[in-house]
Amino acid sequence: MRTEFPDLEIDELADYYERGEPVVGEFMRSWDAIEAYYTETKGGDYFKAVRGLIRSMREAGYDRQLRAGQSMASFGLSRSHEQGLREDQPRLWFDIGPSEMDVDANFGDGELLGHPVRLTAEVRKLLDGLAQCAID
C-alpha cells in the first residue's frame, strides 16, 4: 500500500495486516501501549523495575508472541487475540516491587515468589510455556 499511495499516512499496524501477520502486529502494539503506560505514569522505583523487565522481554522477542496488559498494579501477558481476558485463558501475572516480583501462571505448574525483577531462566521457562499455548 505504501508503494501505491506514497502520500497516504499509514499506521505501522497496517504493515502487519498486509504481510498476513495481524496477531503479531496487535501483540506488538499492546507492548507499545504497556511500555508507554509504565513510562508516562509516575511510579518511582517500581515502574523503573517494570520498564527494565519489559525491555528485556521485548529484546528477547516475546512482544511478537504474547499480548501485554496491566490491571491495577500488575503487569500481565497472555495469548489472547483481543484485549481483556476470560477466566479460563492462559496468562502470566507479574506483581512487581522495586527489587523482587511474584509471577503467577494459571496454566501448567508455575509460580515464582520473591524472584528478582529480571528475565531469568525461570521466567523464560514460564514465558516459553505461555507462548506455546493456543492464541484465543
N, CA, C and O atoms as CSV, one atom per row, in Angstrom:
chain,resi,resn,atom,element,x,y,z
A,1,MET,N,N,0.811,-1.194,0.000
A,1,MET,CA,C,0.000,0.000,0.000
A,1,MET,C,C,0.856,1.261,0.000
A,1,MET,O,O,0.511,2.265,-0.623
A,2,ARG,N,N,1.963,1.188,0.702
A,2,ARG,CA,C,2.815,2.377,0.766
A,2,ARG,C,C,3.352,2.748,-0.616
A,2,ARG,O,O,3.534,3.926,-0.922
A,3,THR,N,N,3.602,1.744,-1.439
A,3,THR,CA,C,4.111,1.998,-2.790
A,3,THR,C,C,3.024,2.625,-3.659
A,3,THR,O,O,3.281,3.570,-4.404
A,4,GLU,N,N,1.814,2.094,-3.556
A,4,GLU,CA,C,0.707,2.602,-4.365
A,4,GLU,C,C,0.256,3.982,-3.934
A,4,GLU,O,O,-0.137,4.798,-4.767
A,5,PHE,N,N,0.310,4.248,-2.646
A,5,PHE,CA,C,-0.183,5.512,-2.093
A,5,PHE,C,C,0.887,6.165,-1.221
A,5,PHE,O,O,0.744,6.203,0.001
A,6,PRO,N,N,1.960,6.679,-1.831
A,6,PRO,CA,C,3.081,7.212,-1.048
A,6,PRO,C,C,2.726,8.426,-0.178
A,6,PRO,O,O,3.414,8.680,0.811
A,7,ASP,N,N,1.693,9.168,-0.511
A,7,ASP,CA,C,1.322,10.349,0.265
A,7,ASP,C,C,0.351,10.028,1.402
A,7,ASP,O,O,0.050,10.883,2.235
A,8,LEU,N,N,-0.127,8.805,1.424
A,8,LEU,CA,C,-1.090,8.404,2.439
A,8,LEU,C,C,-0.365,8.036,3.729
A,8,LEU,O,O,0.601,7.273,3.710
A,9,GLU,N,N,-0.835,8.584,4.852
A,9,GLU,CA,C,-0.252,8.232,6.146
A,9,GLU,C,C,-0.857,6.906,6.585
A,9,GLU,O,O,-2.067,6.799,6.783
A,10,ILE,N,N,0.000,5.894,6.735
A,10,ILE,CA,C,-0.458,4.545,7.057
A,10,ILE,C,C,0.149,4.118,8.380
A,10,ILE,O,O,1.359,4.214,8.585
A,11,ASP,N,N,-0.706,3.645,9.273
A,11,ASP,CA,C,-0.258,3.177,10.584
A,11,ASP,C,C,0.622,1.930,10.420
A,11,ASP,O,O,0.403,1.122,9.518
A,12,GLU,N,N,1.596,1.788,11.283
A,12,GLU,CA,C,2.502,0.640,11.240
A,12,GLU,C,C,1.756,-0.690,11.351
A,12,GLU,O,O,2.188,-1.693,10.783
A,13,LEU,N,N,0.656,-0.701,12.067
A,13,LEU,CA,C,-0.133,-1.923,12.225
A,13,LEU,C,C,-0.615,-2.446,10.870
A,13,LEU,O,O,-0.747,-3.656,10.689
A,14,ALA,N,N,-0.875,-1.556,9.928
A,14,ALA,CA,C,-1.328,-1.969,8.600
A,14,ALA,C,C,-0.289,-2.836,7.901
A,14,ALA,O,O,-0.646,-3.729,7.132
A,15,ASP,N,N,0.980,-2.586,8.157
A,15,ASP,CA,C,2.045,-3.392,7.548
A,15,ASP,C,C,1.931,-4.851,7.970
A,15,ASP,O,O,2.129,-5.755,7.157
A,16,TYR,N,N,1.611,-5.079,9.241
A,16,TYR,CA,C,1.457,-6.457,9.724
A,16,TYR,C,C,0.259,-7.131,9.069
A,16,TYR,O,O,0.327,-8.302,8.695
A,17,TYR,N,N,-0.820,-6.404,8.931
A,17,TYR,CA,C,-2.006,-6.966,8.277
A,17,TYR,C,C,-1.692,-7.287,6.818
A,17,TYR,O,O,-2.107,-8.326,6.304
A,18,GLU,N,N,-0.972,-6.409,6.164
A,18,GLU,CA,C,-0.633,-6.624,4.756
A,18,GLU,C,C,0.276,-7.844,4.579
A,18,GLU,O,O,0.186,-8.545,3.571
A,19,ARG,N,N,1.147,-8.097,5.552
A,19,ARG,CA,C,2.041,-9.266,5.488
A,19,ARG,C,C,1.364,-10.537,5.978
A,19,ARG,O,O,1.978,-11.604,5.990
A,20,GLY,N,N,0.101,-10.430,6.384
A,20,GLY,CA,C,-0.606,-11.607,6.887
A,20,GLY,C,C,-0.242,-11.955,8.320
A,20,GLY,O,O,-0.386,-13.106,8.733
A,21,GLU,N,N,0.229,-10.973,9.086
A,21,GLU,CA,C,0.602,-11.181,10.483
A,21,GLU,C,C,-0.184,-10.249,11.411
A,21,GLU,O,O,0.416,-9.538,12.217
A,22,PRO,N,N,-1.503,-10.242,11.310
A,22,PRO,CA,C,-2.256,-9.282,12.130
A,22,PRO,C,C,-2.092,-9.500,13.628
A,22,PRO,O,O,-2.058,-8.530,14.384
A,23,VAL,N,N,-1.989,-10.745,14.074
A,23,VAL,CA,C,-1.865,-11.012,15.505
A,23,VAL,C,C,-0.532,-10.493,16.030
A,23,VAL,O,O,-0.475,-9.927,17.122
A,24,VAL,N,N,0.535,-10.679,15.266
A,24,VAL,CA,C,1.846,-10.168,15.674
A,24,VAL,C,C,1.779,-8.651,15.826
A,24,VAL,O,O,2.292,-8.095,16.797
A,25,GLY,N,N,1.152,-7.994,14.876
A,25,GLY,CA,C,1.007,-6.536,14.956
A,25,GLY,C,C,0.218,-6.101,16.173
A,25,GLY,O,O,0.586,-5.141,16.849
A,26,GLU,N,N,-0.878,-6.815,16.454
A,26,GLU,CA,C,-1.690,-6.486,17.629
A,26,GLU,C,C,-0.900,-6.729,18.919
A,26,GLU,O,O,-0.971,-5.927,19.850
A,27,PHE,N,N,-0.153,-7.828,18.971
A,27,PHE,CA,C,0.670,-8.102,20.144
A,27,PHE,C,C,1.698,-6.990,20.337
A,27,PHE,O,O,1.858,-6.477,21.445
A,28,MET,N,N,2.394,-6.616,19.264
A,28,MET,CA,C,3.438,-5.588,19.382
A,28,MET,C,C,2.837,-4.254,19.819
A,28,MET,O,O,3.429,-3.532,20.622
A,29,ARG,N,N,1.667,-3.935,19.290
A,29,ARG,CA,C,1.004,-2.691,19.694
A,29,ARG,C,C,0.682,-2.722,21.194
A,29,ARG,O,O,0.792,-1.698,21.869
A,30,SER,N,N,0.290,-3.880,21.716
A,30,SER,CA,C,-0.021,-3.969,23.148
A,30,SER,C,C,1.227,-3.692,23.991
A,30,SER,O,O,1.138,-3.080,25.056
A,31,TRP,N,N,2.384,-4.142,23.513
A,31,TRP,CA,C,3.629,-3.881,24.231
A,31,TRP,C,C,3.989,-2.401,24.167
A,31,TRP,O,O,4.483,-1.837,25.144
A,32,ASP,N,N,3.742,-1.766,23.013
A,32,ASP,CA,C,3.976,-0.325,22.908
A,32,ASP,C,C,3.130,0.417,23.940
A,32,ASP,O,O,3.607,1.332,24.612
A,33,ALA,N,N,1.857,0.005,24.054
A,33,ALA,CA,C,0.944,0.672,24.985
A,33,ALA,C,C,1.366,0.440,26.438
A,33,ALA,O,O,1.310,1.361,27.253
A,34,ILE,N,N,1.785,-0.776,26.765
A,34,ILE,CA,C,2.154,-1.058,28.156
A,34,ILE,C,C,3.453,-0.334,28.511
A,34,ILE,O,O,3.625,0.143,29.633
A,35,GLU,N,N,4.351,-0.262,27.553
A,35,GLU,CA,C,5.598,0.475,27.786
A,35,GLU,C,C,5.305,1.958,28.004
A,35,GLU,O,O,5.894,2.588,28.883
A,36,ALA,N,N,4.400,2.511,27.207
A,36,ALA,CA,C,4.016,3.915,27.373
A,36,ALA,C,C,3.359,4.141,28.725
A,36,ALA,O,O,3.623,5.148,29.382
A,37,TYR,N,N,2.500,3.207,29.150
A,37,TYR,CA,C,1.832,3.338,30.448
A,37,TYR,C,C,2.857,3.422,31.582
A,37,TYR,O,O,2.760,4.296,32.443
A,38,TYR,N,N,3.830,2.522,31.582
A,38,TYR,CA,C,4.810,2.499,32.660
A,38,TYR,C,C,5.858,3.608,32.522
A,38,TYR,O,O,6.648,3.826,33.441
A,39,THR,N,N,5.873,4.301,31.398
A,39,THR,CA,C,6.768,5.438,31.213
A,39,THR,C,C,6.075,6.734,31.607
A,39,THR,O,O,6.671,7.594,32.255
A,40,GLU,N,N,4.804,6.868,31.208
A,40,GLU,CA,C,4.080,8.120,31.421
A,40,GLU,C,C,3.477,8.256,32.809
A,40,GLU,O,O,3.240,9.373,33.268
A,41,THR,N,N,3.225,7.146,33.485
A,41,THR,CA,C,2.616,7.173,34.812
A,41,THR,C,C,3.722,7.191,35.858
A,41,THR,O,O,4.678,6.418,35.778
A,42,LYS,N,N,3.587,8.062,36.822
A,42,LYS,CA,C,4.605,8.126,37.874
A,42,LYS,C,C,4.476,6.903,38.768
A,42,LYS,O,O,3.383,6.559,39.216
A,43,GLY,N,N,5.604,6.253,39.023
A,43,GLY,CA,C,5.575,5.061,39.856
A,43,GLY,C,C,6.896,4.786,40.541
A,43,GLY,O,O,7.066,3.741,41.168
A,44,GLY,N,N,7.825,5.705,40.428
A,44,GLY,CA,C,9.103,5.570,41.131
A,44,GLY,C,C,9.879,4.323,40.745
A,44,GLY,O,O,9.886,3.901,39.589
A,45,ASP,N,N,10.538,3.740,41.755
A,45,ASP,CA,C,11.384,2.569,41.534
A,45,ASP,C,C,10.601,1.384,41.005
A,45,ASP,O,O,11.116,0.584,40.223
A,46,TYR,N,N,9.353,1.274,41.435
A,46,TYR,CA,C,8.519,0.163,40.973
A,46,TYR,C,C,8.404,0.185,39.447
A,46,TYR,O,O,8.656,-0.828,38.796
A,47,PHE,N,N,8.029,1.322,38.878
A,47,PHE,CA,C,7.850,1.398,37.425
A,47,PHE,C,C,9.180,1.293,36.690
A,47,PHE,O,O,9.227,0.786,35.569
A,48,LYS,N,N,10.245,1.757,37.298
A,48,LYS,CA,C,11.570,1.611,36.695
A,48,LYS,C,C,11.916,0.134,36.559
A,48,LYS,O,O,12.461,-0.289,35.540
A,49,ALA,N,N,11.603,-0.643,37.575
A,49,ALA,CA,C,11.856,-2.085,37.537
A,49,ALA,C,C,11.010,-2.755,36.455
A,49,ALA,O,O,11.503,-3.612,35.722
A,50,VAL,N,N,9.743,-2.366,36.357
A,50,VAL,CA,C,8.852,-2.939,35.348
A,50,VAL,C,C,9.357,-2.608,33.945
A,50,VAL,O,O,9.386,-3.476,33.073
A,51,ARG,N,N,9.751,-1.363,33.731
A,51,ARG,CA,C,10.257,-0.960,32.401
A,51,ARG,C,C,11.486,-1.772,32.010
A,51,ARG,O,O,11.618,-2.157,30.849
A,52,GLY,N,N,12.377,-2.039,32.942
A,52,GLY,CA,C,13.559,-2.847,32.648
A,52,GLY,C,C,13.191,-4.265,32.255
A,52,GLY,O,O,13.767,-4.825,31.322
A,53,LEU,N,N,12.234,-4.846,32.962
A,53,LEU,CA,C,11.777,-6.196,32.642
A,53,LEU,C,C,11.108,-6.223,31.269
A,53,LEU,O,O,11.365,-7.123,30.470
A,54,ILE,N,N,10.260,-5.248,30.998
A,54,ILE,CA,C,9.584,-5.160,29.691
A,54,ILE,C,C,10.607,-5.044,28.575
A,54,ILE,O,O,10.495,-5.726,27.557
A,55,ARG,N,N,11.598,-4.194,28.757
A,55,ARG,CA,C,12.647,-4.021,27.740
A,55,ARG,C,C,13.362,-5.337,27.461
A,55,ARG,O,O,13.601,-5.685,26.305
A,56,SER,N,N,13.702,-6.065,28.514
A,56,SER,CA,C,14.394,-7.351,28.352
A,56,SER,C,C,13.521,-8.356,27.607
A,56,SER,O,O,14.005,-9.087,26.742
A,57,MET,N,N,12.247,-8.389,27.942
A,57,MET,CA,C,11.332,-9.315,27.268
A,57,MET,C,C,11.177,-8.960,25.795
A,57,MET,O,O,11.125,-9.843,24.938
A,58,ARG,N,N,11.104,-7.681,25.509
A,58,ARG,CA,C,10.977,-7.258,24.106
A,58,ARG,C,C,12.238,-7.606,23.327
A,58,ARG,O,O,12.154,-8.079,22.193
A,59,GLU,N,N,13.389,-7.381,23.912
A,59,GLU,CA,C,14.647,-7.715,23.246
A,59,GLU,C,C,14.743,-9.208,22.956
A,59,GLU,O,O,15.387,-9.617,21.989
A,60,ALA,N,N,14.101,-10.024,23.795
A,60,ALA,CA,C,14.101,-11.475,23.601
A,60,ALA,C,C,13.027,-11.926,22.608
A,60,ALA,O,O,12.952,-13.111,22.282
A,61,GLY,N,N,12.192,-10.996,22.123
A,61,GLY,CA,C,11.201,-11.322,21.099
A,61,GLY,C,C,9.842,-11.754,21.614
A,61,GLY,O,O,9.001,-12.188,20.828
A,62,TYR,N,N,9.605,-11.649,22.910
A,62,TYR,CA,C,8.306,-12.062,23.444
A,62,TYR,C,C,7.178,-11.121,23.010
A,62,TYR,O,O,6.006,-11.491,23.074
A,63,ASP,N,N,7.523,-9.912,22.570
A,63,ASP,CA,C,6.490,-8.979,22.112
A,63,ASP,C,C,5.840,-9.430,20.807
A,63,ASP,O,O,4.784,-8.914,20.439
A,64,ARG,N,N,6.445,-10.376,20.106
A,64,ARG,CA,C,5.869,-10.922,18.872
A,64,ARG,C,C,5.004,-12.156,19.153
A,64,ARG,O,O,4.292,-12.632,18.269
A,65,GLN,N,N,5.069,-12.669,20.382
A,65,GLN,CA,C,4.379,-13.911,20.719
A,65,GLN,C,C,3.268,-13.760,21.751
A,65,GLN,O,O,2.374,-14.603,21.833
A,66,LEU,N,N,3.321,-12.689,22.536
A,66,LEU,CA,C,2.412,-12.534,23.666
A,66,LEU,C,C,1.782,-11.147,23.684
A,66,LEU,O,O,2.394,-10.170,23.252
A,67,ARG,N,N,0.561,-11.072,24.184
A,67,ARG,CA,C,-0.113,-9.788,24.374
A,67,ARG,C,C,0.212,-9.281,25.775
A,67,ARG,O,O,0.174,-10.039,26.744
A,68,ALA,N,N,0.530,-8.002,25.871
A,68,ALA,CA,C,0.844,-7.376,27.152
A,68,ALA,C,C,-0.341,-6.537,27.625
A,68,ALA,O,O,-1.092,-5.985,26.821
A,69,GLY,N,N,-0.488,-6.454,28.926
A,69,GLY,CA,C,-1.535,-5.623,29.506
A,69,GLY,C,C,-1.250,-5.384,30.974
A,69,GLY,O,O,-0.253,-5.864,31.513
A,70,GLN,N,N,-2.132,-4.639,31.612
A,70,GLN,CA,C,-1.985,-4.394,33.036
A,70,GLN,C,C,-3.352,-4.254,33.669
A,70,GLN,O,O,-4.325,-3.846,33.035
A,71,SER,N,N,-3.389,-4.599,34.918
A,71,SER,CA,C,-4.591,-4.456,35.714
A,71,SER,C,C,-4.151,-3.969,37.081
A,71,SER,O,O,-3.420,-4.651,37.799
A,72,MET,N,N,-4.604,-2.794,37.420
A,72,MET,CA,C,-4.182,-2.164,38.665
A,72,MET,C,C,-2.649,-2.083,38.677
A,72,MET,O,O,-2.065,-1.432,37.810
A,73,ALA,N,N,-2.003,-2.720,39.626
A,73,ALA,CA,C,-0.547,-2.622,39.733
A,73,ALA,C,C,0.169,-3.820,39.119
A,73,ALA,O,O,1.385,-3.943,39.260
A,74,SER,N,N,-0.553,-4.696,38.448
A,74,SER,CA,C,0.052,-5.910,37.897
A,74,SER,C,C,0.257,-5.802,36.386
A,74,SER,O,O,-0.551,-5.212,35.669
A,75,PHE,N,N,1.340,-6.377,35.936
A,75,PHE,CA,C,1.688,-6.465,34.517
A,75,PHE,C,C,1.335,-7.880,34.086
A,75,PHE,O,O,1.738,-8.841,34.742
A,76,GLY,N,N,0.589,-8.027,32.995
A,76,GLY,CA,C,0.152,-9.349,32.567
A,76,GLY,C,C,0.470,-9.660,31.121
A,76,GLY,O,O,0.588,-8.760,30.289
A,77,LEU,N,N,0.606,-10.939,30.831
A,77,LEU,CA,C,0.859,-11.420,29.480
A,77,LEU,C,C,-0.089,-12.567,29.172
A,77,LEU,O,O,-0.441,-13.346,30.059
A,78,SER,N,N,-0.499,-12.669,27.923
A,78,SER,CA,C,-1.416,-13.735,27.520
A,78,SER,C,C,-1.216,-14.045,26.035
A,78,SER,O,O,-0.375,-13.453,25.357
A,79,ARG,N,N,-2.015,-14.988,25.564
A,79,ARG,CA,C,-2.071,-15.301,24.127
A,79,ARG,C,C,-3.447,-14.912,23.594
A,79,ARG,O,O,-3.893,-15.439,22.575
A,80,SER,N,N,-4.108,-14.003,24.272
A,80,SER,CA,C,-5.434,-13.563,23.876
A,80,SER,C,C,-5.356,-12.750,22.593
A,80,SER,O,O,-4.536,-11.841,22.466
A,81,HIS,N,N,-6.218,-13.089,21.647
A,81,HIS,CA,C,-6.268,-12.345,20.386
A,81,HIS,C,C,-6.733,-10.923,20.636
A,81,HIS,O,O,-6.290,-9.991,19.965
A,82,GLU,N,N,-7.626,-10.757,21.601
A,82,GLU,CA,C,-8.185,-9.442,21.887
A,82,GLU,C,C,-7.788,-8.984,23.287
A,82,GLU,O,O,-7.419,-9.786,24.145
A,83,GLN,N,N,-7.874,-7.688,23.490
A,83,GLN,CA,C,-7.598,-7.139,24.815
A,83,GLN,C,C,-8.655,-7.629,25.787
A,83,GLN,O,O,-9.818,-7.780,25.413
A,84,GLY,N,N,-8.275,-7.873,27.002
A,84,GLY,CA,C,-9.193,-8.392,28.004
A,84,GLY,C,C,-9.086,-9.904,28.059
A,84,GLY,O,O,-8.804,-10.551,27.051
A,85,LEU,N,N,-9.307,-10.457,29.221
A,85,LEU,CA,C,-9.143,-11.902,29.400
A,85,LEU,C,C,-10.386,-12.529,30.007
A,85,LEU,O,O,-11.069,-11.941,30.846
A,86,ARG,N,N,-10.651,-13.734,29.553
A,86,ARG,CA,C,-11.638,-14.568,30.234
A,86,ARG,C,C,-10.908,-15.326,31.343
A,86,ARG,O,O,-9.686,-15.466,31.308
A,87,GLU,N,N,-11.649,-15.803,32.305
A,87,GLU,CA,C,-11.059,-16.519,33.444
A,87,GLU,C,C,-10.246,-17.743,33.019
A,87,GLU,O,O,-9.241,-18.067,33.652
A,88,ASP,N,N,-10.676,-18.430,31.942
A,88,ASP,CA,C,-10.031,-19.684,31.539
A,88,ASP,C,C,-8.831,-19.502,30.603
A,88,ASP,O,O,-8.190,-20.492,30.250
A,89,GLN,N,N,-8.508,-18.280,30.191
A,89,GLN,CA,C,-7.402,-18.078,29.252
A,89,GLN,C,C,-6.044,-18.138,29.960
A,89,GLN,O,O,-5.871,-17.547,31.026
A,90,PRO,N,N,-5.084,-18.852,29.367
A,90,PRO,CA,C,-3.736,-18.913,29.945
A,90,PRO,C,C,-3.118,-17.517,30.034
A,90,PRO,O,O,-3.268,-16.695,29.130
A,91,ARG,N,N,-2.423,-17.272,31.142
A,91,ARG,CA,C,-1.809,-15.961,31.323
A,91,ARG,C,C,-0.740,-16.020,32.411
A,91,ARG,O,O,-0.683,-16.951,33.215
A,92,LEU,N,N,0.083,-15.015,32.401
A,92,LEU,CA,C,1.078,-14.791,33.455
A,92,LEU,C,C,0.811,-13.417,34.056
A,92,LEU,O,O,0.582,-12.452,33.326
A,93,TRP,N,N,0.838,-13.325,35.373
A,93,TRP,CA,C,0.726,-12.034,36.043
A,93,TRP,C,C,2.002,-11.790,36.833
A,93,TRP,O,O,2.484,-12.660,37.559
A,94,PHE,N,N,2.529,-10.597,36.675
A,94,PHE,CA,C,3.747,-10.182,37.357
A,94,PHE,C,C,3.375,-9.102,38.367
A,94,PHE,O,O,2.977,-7.999,37.990
A,95,ASP,N,N,3.507,-9.423,39.644
A,95,ASP,CA,C,3.333,-8.429,40.701
A,95,ASP,C,C,4.737,-8.005,41.102
A,95,ASP,O,O,5.473,-8.759,41.738
A,96,ILE,N,N,5.094,-6.786,40.718
A,96,ILE,CA,C,6.489,-6.357,40.798
A,96,ILE,C,C,6.672,-5.243,41.815
A,96,ILE,O,O,5.934,-4.257,41.835
A,97,GLY,N,N,7.661,-5.428,42.643
A,97,GLY,CA,C,8.091,-4.391,43.574
A,97,GLY,C,C,9.427,-3.840,43.094
A,97,GLY,O,O,9.921,-4.265,42.050
A,98,PRO,N,N,10.014,-2.916,43.820
A,98,PRO,CA,C,11.278,-2.314,43.384
A,98,PRO,C,C,12.427,-3.308,43.224
A,98,PRO,O,O,13.321,-3.081,42.409
A,99,SER,N,N,12.422,-4.419,43.997
A,99,SER,CA,C,13.562,-5.327,43.913
A,99,SER,C,C,13.186,-6.790,43.684
A,99,SER,O,O,14.056,-7.605,43.380
A,100,GLU,N,N,11.909,-7.136,43.825
A,100,GLU,CA,C,11.520,-8.525,43.594
A,100,GLU,C,C,10.100,-8.589,43.051
A,100,GLU,O,O,9.347,-7.617,43.109
A,101,MET,N,N,9.756,-9.753,42.526
A,101,MET,CA,C,8.429,-9.916,41.944
A,101,MET,C,C,7.891,-11.315,42.225
A,101,MET,O,O,8.640,-12.258,42.478
A,102,ASP,N,N,6.578,-11.411,42.172
A,102,ASP,CA,C,5.885,-12.689,42.210
A,102,ASP,C,C,5.299,-12.888,40.821
A,102,ASP,O,O,4.718,-11.966,40.250
A,103,VAL,N,N,5.451,-14.085,40.281
A,103,VAL,CA,C,4.923,-14.405,38.953
A,103,VAL,C,C,3.956,-15.565,39.125
A,103,VAL,O,O,4.307,-16.610,39.674
A,104,ASP,N,N,2.737,-15.365,38.647
A,104,ASP,CA,C,1.703,-16.384,38.773
A,104,ASP,C,C,1.254,-16.823,37.386
A,104,ASP,O,O,0.869,-15.997,36.558
A,105,ALA,N,N,1.305,-18.118,37.140
A,105,ALA,CA,C,0.843,-18.698,35.883
A,105,ALA,C,C,-0.415,-19.508,36.168
A,105,ALA,O,O,-0.445,-20.297,37.113
A,106,ASN,N,N,-1.443,-19.320,35.366
A,106,ASN,CA,C,-2.657,-20.099,35.577
A,106,ASN,C,C,-2.721,-21.296,34.618
A,106,ASN,O,O,-3.795,-21.858,34.401
A,107,PHE,N,N,-1.599,-21.680,34.057
A,107,PHE,CA,C,-1.505,-22.839,33.176
A,107,PHE,C,C,-0.323,-23.674,33.664
A,107,PHE,O,O,0.637,-23.125,34.203
A,108,GLY,N,N,-0.382,-24.959,33.486
A,108,GLY,CA,C,0.722,-25.809,33.944
A,108,GLY,C,C,0.981,-25.577,35.423
A,108,GLY,O,O,0.084,-25.190,36.172
A,109,ASP,N,N,2.202,-25.814,35.825
A,109,ASP,CA,C,2.539,-25.509,37.207
A,109,ASP,C,C,3.683,-24.518,37.195
A,109,ASP,O,O,4.827,-24.851,36.885
A,110,GLY,N,N,3.343,-23.310,37.536
A,110,GLY,CA,C,4.361,-22.287,37.540
A,110,GLY,C,C,4.013,-21.137,38.445
A,110,GLY,O,O,2.952,-20.523,38.335
A,111,GLU,N,N,4.921,-20.864,39.332
A,111,GLU,CA,C,4.776,-19.730,40.224
A,111,GLU,C,C,6.170,-19.403,40.737
A,111,GLU,O,O,6.936,-20.292,41.111
A,112,LEU,N,N,6.475,-18.150,40.749
A,112,LEU,CA,C,7.741,-17.687,41.310
A,112,LEU,C,C,7.407,-16.661,42.384
A,112,LEU,O,O,6.663,-15.714,42.129
A,113,LEU,N,N,7.940,-16.838,43.558
A,113,LEU,CA,C,7.695,-15.900,44.649
A,113,LEU,C,C,9.010,-15.285,45.097
A,113,LEU,O,O,10.010,-15.988,45.249
A,114,GLY,N,N,9.011,-13.969,45.308
A,114,GLY,CA,C,10.212,-13.282,45.749
A,114,GLY,C,C,11.357,-13.396,44.765
A,114,GLY,O,O,12.522,-13.450,45.158
A,115,HIS,N,N,11.024,-13.434,43.487
A,115,HIS,CA,C,12.009,-13.616,42.422
A,115,HIS,C,C,12.634,-12.264,42.043
A,115,HIS,O,O,11.954,-11.240,42.105
A,116,PRO,N,N,13.904,-12.244,41.658
A,116,PRO,CA,C,14.499,-10.977,41.203
A,116,PRO,C,C,13.751,-10.422,39.992
A,116,PRO,O,O,13.235,-11.191,39.181
A,117,VAL,N,N,13.687,-9.114,39.863
A,117,VAL,CA,C,13.000,-8.471,38.742
A,117,VAL,C,C,13.953,-8.465,37.545
A,117,VAL,O,O,14.517,-7.437,37.170
A,118,ARG,N,N,14.106,-9.651,36.965
A,118,ARG,CA,C,14.987,-9.835,35.803
A,118,ARG,C,C,14.430,-10.958,34.951
A,118,ARG,O,O,13.657,-11.794,35.420
A,119,LEU,N,N,14.832,-10.962,33.706
A,119,LEU,CA,C,14.444,-12.027,32.785
A,119,LEU,C,C,15.422,-13.185,32.976
A,119,LEU,O,O,16.427,-13.289,32.274
A,120,THR,N,N,15.111,-14.043,33.931
A,120,THR,CA,C,15.972,-15.172,34.285
A,120,THR,C,C,15.527,-16.417,33.520
A,120,THR,O,O,14.520,-16.393,32.814
A,121,ALA,N,N,16.274,-17.488,33.665
A,121,ALA,CA,C,15.911,-18.758,33.032
A,121,ALA,C,C,14.549,-19.239,33.526
A,121,ALA,O,O,13.776,-19.805,32.753
A,122,GLU,N,N,14.250,-19.021,34.794
A,122,GLU,CA,C,12.954,-19.441,35.341
A,122,GLU,C,C,11.801,-18.651,34.722
A,122,GLU,O,O,10.749,-19.210,34.413
A,123,VAL,N,N,12.008,-17.360,34.546
A,123,VAL,CA,C,10.973,-16.525,33.926
A,123,VAL,C,C,10.823,-16.904,32.450
A,123,VAL,O,O,9.706,-16.987,31.940
A,124,ARG,N,N,11.931,-17.132,31.776
A,124,ARG,CA,C,11.873,-17.542,30.362
A,124,ARG,C,C,11.101,-18.858,30.202
A,124,ARG,O,O,10.357,-19.027,29.236
A,125,LYS,N,N,11.276,-19.776,31.138
A,125,LYS,CA,C,10.566,-21.052,31.065
A,125,LYS,C,C,9.055,-20.812,31.103
A,125,LYS,O,O,8.309,-21.428,30.341
A,126,LEU,N,N,8.604,-19.921,31.988
A,126,LEU,CA,C,7.179,-19.596,32.053
A,126,LEU,C,C,6.712,-18.887,30.788
A,126,LEU,O,O,5.641,-19.196,30.265
A,127,LEU,N,N,7.500,-17.945,30.294
A,127,LEU,CA,C,7.145,-17.221,29.068
A,127,LEU,C,C,7.073,-18.172,27.876
A,127,LEU,O,O,6.152,-18.090,27.064
A,128,ASP,N,N,8.041,-19.065,27.776
A,128,ASP,CA,C,8.045,-20.036,26.669
A,128,ASP,C,C,6.845,-20.973,26.750
A,128,ASP,O,O,6.264,-21.341,25.729
A,129,GLY,N,N,6.482,-21.354,27.969
A,129,GLY,CA,C,5.302,-22.190,28.154
A,129,GLY,C,C,4.044,-21.486,27.706
A,129,GLY,O,O,3.191,-22.079,27.045
A,130,LEU,N,N,3.925,-20.203,28.071
A,130,LEU,CA,C,2.763,-19.425,27.654
A,130,LEU,C,C,2.743,-19.262,26.133
A,130,LEU,O,O,1.683,-19.350,25.512
A,131,ALA,N,N,3.902,-19.026,25.540
A,131,ALA,CA,C,3.980,-18.841,24.090
A,131,ALA,C,C,3.558,-20.087,23.325
A,131,ALA,O,O,3.198,-20.000,22.151
A,132,GLN,N,N,3.599,-21.244,23.977
A,132,GLN,CA,C,3.175,-22.484,23.331
A,132,GLN,C,C,1.656,-22.689,23.386
A,132,GLN,O,O,1.122,-23.551,22.687
A,133,CYS,N,N,0.971,-21.914,24.200
A,133,CYS,CA,C,-0.495,-22.021,24.296
A,133,CYS,C,C,-1.124,-21.469,23.018
A,133,CYS,O,O,-0.558,-20.605,22.348
A,134,ALA,N,N,-2.279,-21.978,22.709
A,134,ALA,CA,C,-3.006,-21.516,21.509
A,134,ALA,C,C,-3.432,-20.065,21.668
A,134,ALA,O,O,-3.741,-19.611,22.769
A,135,ILE,N,N,-3.444,-19.350,20.562
A,135,ILE,CA,C,-3.980,-17.981,20.564
A,135,ILE,C,C,-5.488,-18.104,20.646
A,135,ILE,O,O,-6.108,-18.840,19.879
A,136,ASP,N,N,-6.067,-17.378,21.579
A,136,ASP,CA,C,-7.502,-17.499,21.827
A,136,ASP,C,C,-8.134,-16.133,21.930
A,136,ASP,O,O,-9.342,-16.025,22.138
